Amino acid sequence: MLNIQRLDRSDAAVIISGARARALEIGVPMCIAVTDESGNLIAFERMDGGKITSINLAIDKSYTATGIQKSTQALGEVNQPGMPAHGIASTLGGRMVAVGGGVPILSDGVVVGGIGVSSGSPAQDHDVAEAGANAFSTDQP
């Protein structure tokens, strides 16, 4: 039998709050998603002005970061032509996202979920996602 660490709604609220605060700081309204250790959605917030096209992107970035246990930014680096993960974004029905904005959430070195952020540039999305992850724990990659 496995004992599984899982984020709950209050954890997700802390993560979203940290991301929202950073998004407000940089002046970019975001869509923010938090998934559990299996990549299933726990909580979602679309800030006023967050792009409608970013709703599913944020959810899928969180799903990807949870599944690969690395940031989507790191996946993007190895998804270039000639690199080992080139083409991976077309797998899993297109849910794998190789653009910055997805970060795994760690607790005691274990991936317990992920955060996905979308509506800004990939660098802005990654920055806001990291702020959300860091609001929960300092145990980040």
DACORRA-V165660 format. One record per residue. N is the residue number from 1. RES is the residue in one letter. SS is DSSP state (H for helix, E for strand, - for the rest). PSI is psi in whole degrees, 0 to 359 (* if undefined). D_FIRST is the distance of its C-alpha to the first C-alpha in Angstrom with 2 decimals. Layout:
{{N RES SS PSI D_FIRST} {N RES SS PSI D_FIRST}}
//
This chain:
{{1 M - 140 0.00} {2 L - 143 3.79} {3 N - 121 6.73} {4 I - 130 9.56} {5 Q - 132 13.18} {6 R - 136 15.46} {7 L - 147 19.22} {8 D - 181 20.86} {9 R H 325 24.41} {10 S H 323 26.05} {11 D H 315 24.60} {12 A H 323 25.86} {13 A H 320 29.21} {14 V H 316 29.60} {15 I H 313 28.92} {16 I H 320 31.35} {17 S H 317 33.88} {18 G H 319 33.93} {19 A H 316 34.42} {20 R H 317 37.06} {21 A H 317 38.95} {22 R H 320 39.23} {23 A H 319 40.25} {24 L H 321 42.97} {25 E H 317 44.08} {26 I H 355 44.66} {27 G - 30 46.05} {28 V - 111 43.82} {29 P - 133 42.17} {30 M - 160 38.69} {31 C E 131 35.97} {32 I E 126 32.70} {33 A E 143 29.19} {34 V E 129 25.83} {35 T E 161 22.57} {36 D E 186 18.91} {37 E - 345 16.44} {38 S - 2 16.50} {39 G - 11 20.28} {40 N - 139 20.88} {41 L E 130 23.88} {42 I E 313 23.62} {43 A E 153 27.29} {44 F E 142 30.53} {45 E E 131 34.06} {46 R E 109 37.20} {47 M - 152 39.82} {48 D - 122 43.35} {49 G - 352 44.67} {50 G - 138 41.36} {51 K - 139 41.99} {52 I - 330 40.82} {53 T - 346 39.97} {54 S H 351 37.58} {55 I H 301 35.29} {56 N H 328 33.25} {57 L H 316 33.70} {58 A H 315 32.08} {59 I H 315 29.05} {60 D H 330 28.78} {61 K H 318 29.35} {62 S H 316 26.39} {63 Y H 313 24.25} {64 T H 311 25.55} {65 A H 322 25.09} {66 T H 312 21.45} {67 G H 317 20.86} {68 I H 350 22.91} {69 Q - 33 22.01} {70 K - 170 25.77} {71 S - 154 28.76} {72 T H 335 30.50} {73 Q H 317 33.58} {74 A H 322 32.10} {75 L H 320 31.28} {76 G H 325 34.88} {77 E H 327 36.22} {78 V H 7 34.66} {79 N - 12 35.42} {80 Q - 156 39.15} {81 P - 133 41.19} {82 G - 353 40.75} {83 M - 162 37.49} {84 P - 335 34.14} {85 A - 17 32.61} {86 H - 129 35.88} {87 G - 356 35.41} {88 I H 335 31.73} {89 A H 343 32.76} {90 S H 0 33.58} {91 T - 170 30.07} {92 L H 43 27.50} {93 G H 23 30.42} {94 G H 9 32.03} {95 R - 342 29.29} {96 M - 124 29.09} {97 V - 124 31.56} {98 A - 42 33.28} {99 V - 141 35.41} {100 G - 146 34.98} {101 G - 356 33.41} {102 G E 132 29.64} {103 V E 135 27.74} {104 P E 152 24.05} {105 I E 126 23.09} {106 L E 148 21.55} {107 S E 117 20.18} {108 D - 40 20.06} {109 G - 2 20.25} {110 V E 134 17.28} {111 V E 118 18.29} {112 V E 0 17.47} {113 G E 196 20.05} {114 G E 164 23.58} {115 I E 139 27.15} {116 G E 136 29.77} {117 V E 138 33.46} {118 S E 147 36.43} {119 S - 342 40.17} {120 G - 200 41.71} {121 S - 164 42.18} {122 P H 321 39.14} {123 A H 318 39.97} {124 Q H 317 40.27} {125 D H 316 37.02} {126 H H 316 35.20} {127 D H 314 36.95} {128 V H 321 36.00} {129 A H 317 32.34} {130 E H 321 32.24} {131 A H 319 33.90} {132 G H 315 31.25} {133 A H 318 28.41} {134 N H 336 30.39} {135 A H 332 30.92} {136 F H 319 27.22} {137 S - 152 26.78} {138 T - 2 28.90} {139 D - 65 25.96} {140 Q - 154 27.12} {141 P - * 27.81}}
//
